[in-house]
C-alpha cells in the first residue's frame, strides 16, 4: 500500500508560499495580499486544512 500523500506548504523568505502534495510542488501563492488571504483561510480552516490547501492548489497550479 502506498503512503498517503497530503498537501503541505512552505512559506519562503521572499514571501511566497509553495504548495506541495507529497514531495511535489503543485502551486505557488505570490503577492502580499494573496499570501495574507491564504494564511487567513488556512487559520480559519481548523481541522479542514487539507481541504483549504487543496482549493488553493487548484487555484494556483504550476
Secondary structure, DSSP 4 states (H G I P E B T S, - for coil): -PPP--EEEEE-TTS-EEEEETTEEEEEE-SHHHHHHHHHHHHHHGGGHHHHHHHHHHHTB-
